[in-house]
Amino acid sequence: MRTVQLFWGLVLLNVAVVWTLFFTIAPEPKHALVGVGQFLGLHAALLMILQLTLVARLPWLDRRVGMDRLTSWHRWTGFTLFWVVLLHPLFVMAGYAAVSHSSTWQQFRNLAGMLGSLVGMIALVVVVVAAAASLRSVRRRLQYETWHAVHVLLYAAVALVLVHQLFEVSAFTAAPVATAYWWALWVFALGALLVGRIAMPLWRNARHRLRVAAVVPESDDVVSVHISGRDLDRLPARAGQFFIWRFPGYARWWQANPFSLSAAPDGRTLRLTAKAVGGASAALRHVPVGSRVFAEGPYGAFTSLRRTRDKTLLVAGGVGVTPIRALLEELSGDVVVLYRVHSRADAVLLAELESLAHERGARVHLLAGRTGAGSPPFAPFAPDNLATTVPDVAERDIFVCGPPPMTEAVIRALRALKVPRSQIHAERFRLAA
Ligand SMILES: Cc1cc2nc3c(=O)[nH]c(=O)nc-3n(C[C@H](O)[C@H](O)[C@H](O)COP(=O)(O)OP(=O)(O)OC[C@H]3O[C@@H](n4cnc5c(N)ncnc54)[C@H](O)[C@@H]3O)c2cc1C
């Protein structure tokens, strides 16, 4: 929690610096509307720098905040950026039109003829396209890869914004202190991105040289992939975390899918367990043993570092059992596991859960059945039923991972049972809220 406050505190501090520089150093604008436009433009640059930092996958931030939350912040910052980026030129053009007694359209044509403004306009188009592709209704219709490719274009937009700021923005060059401040922000954000997204994954993969060691079917549509590598004891992975996996040579290199570790890392092997829902996950069943694996990570804050209590309740739904199984292996103390499935046949990794629970003195409850079936209707996560199954639930940390409706039902029940939010930890298998 303190990391979240520290992070947003730093963001606000930078907003304050930008305001101070604008009101004390930046030259007087030609018109009030131009001033508003310039003010918005500086916020657009700040928001872009924030966006880069949020997607840089910095281990320090990711382990404490979690990639799902960072991506959710990234999403909302993105929509804010969209509006700011749209309003910035409108105000500037309206201001110049008022000064020169011409039309806004004329100003648009004038600005489009200047390189610094033109690159800003191209960046604006890219931001608008990326924001449109991120609308839920649009995104649902797009393939993940298409949506991702549109997002990759944003890196070009970032470069264009930097050029635009260098050529066009007087607040950038008004005083050495302003220039130094803006360069420091850009170097930090671009450096974080290069380190987190490129240098660190390349270095880790060169060091560990991951390969498929075994492929083990767990059911008709679920498969486990065991991965071996060098010096895996030096990989700072924890139970509950995930990697973004690629199988170059076997699958197309741009196909990358997030899967959680389904066993606690033991320093010798890693294991993922995947349910076939689309092309990439279904193809895992046929990955040849010995194939090279490229993994980005470990990521995620769904780990025992989040614990605030001695006792734990682990709640798994369907293939959401993967990080829960790994956590059970790592956790000590009083642990209860609830595993929700439609039928016993769907309960992959159940034998492992039961055997681990037996070793550790934990209890596993298999909750099999259709919600609402029977009389009284089967509703294992109704508050009363949950309190009956786990009477001391309010004294436990709860880790939940399952389909979104189940996860939300569990969280609602926990809140109804007055479990503090700080004790509830969810992995939604989704990178943005
Ligand atoms: C943090 C996290 C951990 C996960 N852990 C597991 C696990 O342990 N076991 C398991 O079976 N599933 C897990 N998933 C879900 C798994 O990533 C998807 O089911 C898988 O990527 C589907 O890919 P596909 O190409 O087979 O299907 P598609 O039909 O291409 O995709 C199905 C869904 O997965 C999403 N998806 C596809 N590729 C990606 C990607 N690169 N990044 C984010 N979302 C993507 C798509 O948006 C779509 O909603 C996890 C997801 C996340 C975000």
PDBQT file of the ligand as one rigid body, heavy atoms in Angstrom, charges set to zero:
ROOT
HETATM    1  C1  LIG A 501      -1.468 -12.841 -15.374  1.00  0.00    +0.000 C 
HETATM    2  C2  LIG A 501      -2.112 -13.980 -16.122  1.00  0.00    +0.000 A 
HETATM    3  C3  LIG A 501      -1.874 -15.279 -15.746  1.00  0.00    +0.000 A 
HETATM    4  C4  LIG A 501      -2.485 -16.332 -16.421  1.00  0.00    +0.000 A 
HETATM    5  N1  LIG A 501      -2.248 -17.622 -16.025  1.00  0.00    +0.000 NA
HETATM    6  C5  LIG A 501      -2.850 -18.638 -16.673  1.00  0.00    +0.000 A 
HETATM    7  C6  LIG A 501      -2.608 -19.996 -16.273  1.00  0.00    +0.000 A 
HETATM    8  O1  LIG A 501      -1.840 -20.275 -15.351  1.00  0.00    +0.000 OA
HETATM    9  N2  LIG A 501      -3.243 -20.975 -16.965  1.00  0.00    +0.000 N 
HETATM   10  C7  LIG A 501      -4.113 -20.700 -18.001  1.00  0.00    +0.000 A 
HETATM   11  O2  LIG A 501      -4.665 -21.625 -18.589  1.00  0.00    +0.000 OA
HETATM   12  N3  LIG A 501      -4.355 -19.419 -18.390  1.00  0.00    +0.000 NA
HETATM   13  C8  LIG A 501      -3.736 -18.397 -17.769  1.00  0.00    +0.000 A 
HETATM   14  N4  LIG A 501      -3.967 -17.119 -18.184  1.00  0.00    +0.000 N 
HETATM   15  C9  LIG A 501      -4.832 -16.890 -19.344  1.00  0.00    +0.000 C 
HETATM   16  C10 LIG A 501      -4.012 -17.114 -20.621  1.00  0.00    +0.000 C 
HETATM   17  O3  LIG A 501      -3.024 -16.131 -20.751  1.00  0.00    +0.000 OA
HETATM   18  C11 LIG A 501      -4.887 -17.042 -21.868  1.00  0.00    +0.000 C 
HETATM   19  O4  LIG A 501      -5.875 -18.019 -21.754  1.00  0.00    +0.000 OA
HETATM   20  C12 LIG A 501      -4.037 -17.327 -23.086  1.00  0.00    +0.000 C 
HETATM   21  O5  LIG A 501      -3.093 -16.305 -23.277  1.00  0.00    +0.000 OA
HETATM   22  C13 LIG A 501      -4.947 -17.459 -24.283  1.00  0.00    +0.000 C 
HETATM   23  O6  LIG A 501      -4.194 -17.386 -25.459  1.00  0.00    +0.000 OA
HETATM   24  P1  LIG A 501      -4.667 -18.124 -26.811  1.00  0.00    +0.000 P 
HETATM   25  O7  LIG A 501      -3.839 -17.549 -27.897  1.00  0.00    +0.000 OA
HETATM   26  O8  LIG A 501      -4.707 -19.580 -26.638  1.00  0.00    +0.000 OA
HETATM   27  O9  LIG A 501      -6.179 -17.682 -26.975  1.00  0.00    +0.000 OA
HETATM   28  P2  LIG A 501      -6.779 -16.393 -27.654  1.00  0.00    +0.000 P 
HETATM   29  O10 LIG A 501      -8.094 -16.798 -28.196  1.00  0.00    +0.000 OA
HETATM   30  O11 LIG A 501      -5.785 -15.721 -28.525  1.00  0.00    +0.000 OA
HETATM   31  O12 LIG A 501      -6.975 -15.485 -26.374  1.00  0.00    +0.000 OA
HETATM   32  C14 LIG A 501      -7.978 -15.766 -25.424  1.00  0.00    +0.000 C 
HETATM   33  C15 LIG A 501      -7.957 -14.666 -24.385  1.00  0.00    +0.000 C 
HETATM   34  O13 LIG A 501      -6.643 -14.524 -23.813  1.00  0.00    +0.000 OA
HETATM   35  C16 LIG A 501      -6.174 -13.177 -23.961  1.00  0.00    +0.000 C 
HETATM   36  N5  LIG A 501      -4.745 -13.173 -24.350  1.00  0.00    +0.000 N 
HETATM   37  C17 LIG A 501      -4.191 -13.800 -25.411  1.00  0.00    +0.000 A 
HETATM   38  N6  LIG A 501      -2.869 -13.537 -25.464  1.00  0.00    +0.000 NA
HETATM   39  C18 LIG A 501      -2.612 -12.720 -24.418  1.00  0.00    +0.000 A 
HETATM   40  C19 LIG A 501      -1.439 -12.059 -23.941  1.00  0.00    +0.000 A 
HETATM   41  N7  LIG A 501      -0.263 -12.184 -24.547  1.00  0.00    +0.000 N 
HETATM   42  N8  LIG A 501      -1.536 -11.276 -22.848  1.00  0.00    +0.000 NA
HETATM   43  C20 LIG A 501      -2.726 -11.094 -22.230  1.00  0.00    +0.000 A 
HETATM   44  N9  LIG A 501      -3.870 -11.690 -22.625  1.00  0.00    +0.000 NA
HETATM   45  C21 LIG A 501      -3.807 -12.475 -23.693  1.00  0.00    +0.000 A 
HETATM   46  C22 LIG A 501      -6.996 -12.578 -25.077  1.00  0.00    +0.000 C 
HETATM   47  O14 LIG A 501      -7.217 -11.176 -24.842  1.00  0.00    +0.000 OA
HETATM   48  C23 LIG A 501      -8.307 -13.334 -24.976  1.00  0.00    +0.000 C 
HETATM   49  O15 LIG A 501      -9.197 -12.706 -24.089  1.00  0.00    +0.000 OA
HETATM   50  C24 LIG A 501      -3.356 -16.059 -17.524  1.00  0.00    +0.000 A 
HETATM   51  C25 LIG A 501      -3.575 -14.746 -17.917  1.00  0.00    +0.000 A 
HETATM   52  C26 LIG A 501      -2.954 -13.712 -17.237  1.00  0.00    +0.000 A 
HETATM   53  C27 LIG A 501      -3.188 -12.302 -17.689  1.00  0.00    +0.000 C 
ENDROOT
TORSDOF 0
